[in-house]
Every structure is written in structure tokens, then in C-alpha cells.
Amino acid sequence: MVDWTQPCLACGGVLAIEIAQLHDTRFGIPQPYGIGRCRDCDLVQTVPCPAAPELERLYAKHYNFGGERGTAYTSLRARFLASRLYRLWLKLDGDISFHARPGQGSLIDIGCNEGRGLALYAANGFARVEGLETNPVAAAAAREKGFAVHELPLEQFRPAERYDVAVLSNVLEHALDPAAMLREVARILKPGGQVWISCPNVRSLVAELFGTAWINWHVPFHICHFSQDTLAATLARAGFMVASRDQATPSLWIAHTLIAAAGAQPGRPTPLLRQPFLVMALMALSRFLLFPLLWLANRIGRGDCLIVTARAPEA
């Protein structure tokens, strides 16, 4: 059973039950979790929130990059990311990893994993591109691409020079204290520097339609589930000012949600999520057949992914 005595992670308020019970739909973690909404600040969060040591164990067992190379999935992904077709796809599907966004100066990708985006950021005009990654296997793979990758937790990282841009692409929702993470981001940014954030939108149309099968509940790894308003409030608590906001509904997320809805079972992994040809077929189907609906959802604030640029304090 889910223990509902946990207080809100942001304000300490009392949680109301949003979803009484749901299970991990990706890796088959057997423990049931719930989704609660704070009665005071409206932040939605996973219940129970795993303690840091438990999260580290779960990441090591299920989540961290383990050196996978040469498989059909990784080979196809690498070829696609390096192609012109990928740039076109980003225009159609939404650039939630900021792989096509131009910039200049210095950029750090926080949670860069094996560094898939670092070369793309460099090609977009940034003179200095670095990564931050605590998984040593992933960090080593990123360094093999020729980039400086710092193998430290954010709170321990002391860069020699501060950055113009920090990227948090699908990272903030993993934080046990998102406002504290953002304050650490502000510390390593130049005054007025930017943070680029993407994260799932708990108010999305897809979340409402698919309920517990929505792939972005992703319990227990997604700790906080943001709406546009609660993300803005979290940024404000950390001293950031929102400069721009947008929404997208990535076809990959639709494909994974469809697979989870059709085949995920409590306590069992869902291997079809790693079948590249099935996933690509569902991505194409959702992007082109559902385009009007997904476009409308993005425009009315019900897209599946929040995309926000925020500025750090000037001093």
C-alpha cells in the first residue's frame, strides 16, 4: 500500500490523492506508487518519494547508461541524429533537447548521459561545450567524443568559468528538490545567463487520455510532475525569471505511451519500448495522423512537454 503521510516536497503542505496506485511501466519495478497533488501549492509528485540512497540503487540497476553500443537501436539512433532528416524532424516534432537551437559562448549540458547532444550544441555556435554526468560509464563515453565532461554531482561542481547557458533536458523532474537544483544551476551561470528546461507536462492531453499508462509518470524516477504554473513557481523560488515558454508533444512519447497502454504489466519490464522499428512506426503514425490534434494541444497549453527558457539573476 502507498503511504500518504509524505508532505509536499516544495512547501511541506498536505497531499491530496491524485492517483491512488500505479506501477512502473518501463522496467517492471514491482513496488506500487501513487501520485499526490499538494493542496497548497498544487505541485504534483510521486508518493512515496524514494530516499536518495534508494534512488541511487534504482538508477544503478535499471536506468544508468551501461555502455550499450552496436545494437540495432543505438546504431539507428546514432545515424538518425547525425542526419539532415533529424533537423527536419525537430521542426515537425518539437526540439525538446535543444539540438537545433543556436547560441554562442559557453554551454553545459547537465545530465548529459553519453553525450549525444554535445556535438550538436557545438555545431550550433557554442564555442565551449561541456557536460556534467555522475554515471562514470556514460561520462567516459561522452569524453570519447572529445568533450570535457565533469563527473560530479551538481552541488559539488565548481567550474573555473561560469556558463552562458545550462541545459536541463528532461532532468528537473528527477530532482528530489527542484528549486535547490535550480539554485545550484544559477550558481554556475553568468549573471543573466540562461537555463533551458524541458520536462513532461502533467496537464497534458495525453496524460489525461491515457491515465496510469502515460509514459511520463515514470515512477519512481520522475519525482515531481510539473504544470506550466508549478514550473514557473519553482523557477521563481530559485530566483529565475521566465523569458519564454512553449510546448511540444514528441511522437516518441506518444509511441511509448501507446506501447505501455497496450502491453505494460505490473512487475514486468516492457521490452517493446526498445524495439526500434515498432517505435519508429508508431512515431510516424502519431506525428502525421494525429498532427492537427497534437498541434492544437500544444497551442492551448495541453502539450506533453513544457519547454522553458529562464534567466538567472543579474547579480
Stockholm file with secondary structure:
# STOCKHOLM 1.0

chainA/1-315         MVDWTQPCLACGGVLAIEIAQLHDTRFGIPQPYGIGRCRDCDLVQTVPCPAAPELERLYAKHYNFGGERGTAYTSLRARFLASRLYRLWLKLDGDISFHARPGQGSLIDIGCNEGRGLALYAANGFARVEGLETNPVAAAAAREKGFAVHELPLEQFRPAERYDVAVLSNVLEHALDPAAMLREVARILKPGGQVWISCPNVRSLVAELFGTAWINWHVPFHICHFSQDTLAATLARAGFMVASRDQATPSLWIAHTLIAAAGAQPGRPTPLLRQPFLVMALMALSRFLLFPLLWLANRIGRGDCLIVTARAPEA
#=GR chainA/1-315 SS CCCTTCCCTTTCCCEEEEEEEECCSSSCCCSCEEEEEETTTCCEEEESCCCHHHHHHHIIIIISCCCCCSSHHHHHHHHHHTSHHHHHHHHHHCCTTCTTCCCCSEEEEETCTTTTTHHHHHHTTCSEEEEECCCHHHHHHHHTTTCEEECSCGGGCCCSSCEEEEEEESCGGGCSSHHHHHHHHHHHEEEEEEEEEEEECTTCHHHHHHGGGCGGGCTTTCCEECCHHHHHHHHHHTTCEEEEEEEECCHHHHHHHHHHHHHCCTTSCCGGGGCHHHHHHHHHHHHHHSHHHHHHHHHTTCCSEEEEEEECCCC
#=GC SS_cons         CCCTTCCCTTTCCCEEEEEEEECCSSSCCCSCEEEEEETTTCCEEEESCCCHHHHHHHIIIIISCCCCCSSHHHHHHHHHHTSHHHHHHHHHHCCTTCTTCCCCSEEEEETCTTTTTHHHHHHTTCSEEEEECCCHHHHHHHHTTTCEEECSCGGGCCCSSCEEEEEEESCGGGCSSHHHHHHHHHHHEEEEEEEEEEEECTTCHHHHHHGGGCGGGCTTTCCEECCHHHHHHHHHHTTCEEEEEEEECCHHHHHHHHHHHHHCCTTSCCGGGGCHHHHHHHHHHHHHHSHHHHHHHHHTTCCSEEEEEEECCCC
//
